[in-house]
Amino acid sequence: MTTINIHDAKTHFSKIINKVLAGEEIIIAKGGVPLIRLMPYTETQTARKGGQLKGMIDISPDFDAPLPKDTFQKFYGENE
């Protein structure tokens, strides 16, 4: 792992990219404080899987019912 300050990263950007593509981990820092880690971009995406919250969320049967008139007026004023 190599830590490089922002100024050097701007100056040697192409060289840093080549190092990252070769497998080296590069951390860019400002004032010695790490800010970001550079890594190669990959096209692979993990398959999305739903249902993790099944049974944990309760949606009221009238969830999409019209708002009561007084609540509607608070959001949109007197005109409907």
PyMOL commands that set and color helices and strands:
alter all, ss='L'
color gray80, all
select helices_A, chain A and resi 6-11+13-21+69-76
alter helices_A, ss='H'
color red, helices_A
select strands_A, chain A and resi 2-5+26-30+33-38
alter strands_A, ss='S'
color yellow, strands_A
deselect
rebuild
show_as cartoon
